[in-house]
Amino acid sequence: MFSEKAFKIFEESIADYHIKDDVDQEFSNPYNKGIEQLLYRKNWIDTVQWHYEDIIRDPDIEPGEALQLKRKIDASNQDRTDLVEYIDSYFLTKHRSVQAKPYATINTESPAWAIDRLSILALKIYHMREEVERPDATSEHIAKCQEKLNVLLEQRKDLSLAIDQLLTDIENGDKYMKVYKQMKMYNDDELNPVLRGQKG
């Protein structure tokens, strides 16, 4: 199933990142084509941003460093959105010859945005499992984190099933894809009034 394949690639990306565990490390994609390349890159972006979000919450962070990091998070969010759109383009191309049935319906989110949630879920599972296995944690902490991990694992099962069902429905013409670009306004110097005011 597609969701299982995607999750394995997400786990591979997360494990590769944590070899050095450094947000500034060089990115290298073991996949050079296809959906695998997009999935690995997508999760790598999510993984780096996960750690950006940890760092920026340091109460002792210098203001200048925090501002620089905020800029990196903004850029990362744009990269993340771009990758989601690339993944949706993959599915649109793959299923372009499918004739939607007369009663076919549209889903509330595209396949790629559901896959985006699965990528984030892979990160939550990885880091919650780390907490469960922490040798210096109290038994109470471990028990609480184990409960949360159990919920995350159930969520993975449900989300994976939903993604695979959506893709099957699209393949069979029972659902159809309609993708809208995100049209983020805050990065555009014509649409963000603060940036627009600095032009000229």
N, C-alpha and C positions, 0 to 999 in steps of 0.2 A: 504494500500500500504506500501511496505517496507520503503520507504523514510520517510513517516509520522511517522511510528513507531520509526525509528532511530532518527529522529529529536526530538521527545518527550523525548527519553532517553538522548540525548545530553542536552536538556533544564533542565532535572532533575539533571544531573551531574553538570552543571554550577550553578544551584540554590543551590545545596548541598555545593559546594565549597565556595560560597559566604556567607554562614552562618558564617564561621570564617574568610574567605578571607585571608588566610595565606598559603604561598607556602610550609611551613614546617609542615602543619597539617597532621595528620595520615590519610591514605587512607582506606576507607571501602566501599566495593562494595555491594550494596543491592541485586544484582543478583549473583547467585552462579553457573550458568551453561548457556550454549547455547550462541547464538549470542548476547543476551541482555548483558551478562557479558562482552563480548568483546567490544561492543559498549560503554558501560558505562566507562570501563577502558580506552578505546581509547580517549574519550573526556576529561576524567580527566587529562590525560597526556597533552593534548592540552591546557587545562585550566591553569594548573600549569605553563606550558611553556609560555603561553601568559603573565602571571604576572612576570615570570623571565625576559622576554624581556622588560617589563616596568621598572623593577628595575635596570637592567644593563645600561639603558640609563640615569640614574641619573648622571648629570655632576659632582656631588660632591662625587661619590662613590669612596671608597678607592681602589687602584690598586689590593691589595691582595684579597679583597672581590670580585672585578670584575673578577679576574682570577678564583676564586673558583666558581663563578656563571657561568662563561663560561664553566667550566667542567660539571656543572649540566645541562646546555643547551645541550651540546654534548651528555651526557648520555640520556637525554630526547628525543633527536632526534633519537637515536638508539632504544629506547623503542617504539617510535611512529612508526618507520619503522617495527619493529617486530610485533606490533599489526596489522598493515595493512596486513602483510603477513599471520597472523593468520586468519584474516577476509576473505582474499581470499581463504585460505585453507578450510574454512567453505563452501564457495560457490562451490569450486571445488568438495568437498565431496558431497554436496547436489545435484549437477547436473551431477555426474559422469556417471549415466546411460543414460543421454540424448544423442541421436545420432545426431550429427551435420549434417545438410542437405548439399548436394553437393555444393550448392552456398553459404554456410555460410561464414561469414567474421569475422575477429577479430576486436575488438574495439581498439582505440588508448590508452585507459587506462583500467585497470582492475576495477571491481566493487568496490573493497576496496579503491582504490586511489580516485575514485569519491566520495565515502563515507567520506574519509578523508577531502576532500574539503567541504563537507556538515557540518562536525564537526567544521571546522574553521569558516565557514559561520555562524553557530549558535553562536559562540563567538562574531563575528563582530556585529551581530544583537543585542545581549544582551548589549554589551558595547555602541553601537551607540544609543540604546534606553535609556540607562542611561544618555547619553549626552542630549538627547531631553528632558528628565524629570528633569534635574539638576535645582534646585531652584535658584541657584546663577548665572546661565548663562544668557548672554544677549539674547534679542529676535533675534538678528542677528545670533548668534551662534546656537540657537535652530532651526531657520529656515534652516540654512545650514545643520545641522545634520539631520533634518527631511527629506530633499531632499536625503541625502545619505542613510538614513534608508529605504526610499521608493525604492531606487535602490537595496539595499540588499534584501529586501522582494521579489522583482521581480526576483532577481537572485536565491533566494531560490526556488521559484515556478518553474523556468526553470530547475535548476539543479535537483530538486526532480523528475520532469517529465522525464528527461534524464536518471536518475538512474533506475527508475521503468521500463522505456522502455527497457533499456539494460538488466535488469534481466528477463523481459518477453521474449526478443529475445533469451537469453541464454536458458531459460526453453523450448522454442519452437524449438530450434535447428537452429535458423536463424543467431545466432552469437555463437562463441565458445570462451572459456577462454584459455589463454596461459599466464602463470605467470612467470616472471623472478625475481629472487632474486635481491635485490638492490646491493649487492656486494660492500658495502661501503669500501673504501680503507684506509681512514685516521685513522680508529680505529684499524687497523690491523698492528701489529709490524713487520710483514713480508712484507707488501705492502707499508707502509708509510716509506719513506727513512729516515726521522728524527728519528722515533722510532726504525727502524732497526739499525741505527748507534749507538744507545744507548745500544744495546745488547752486551753481551760478557764480 
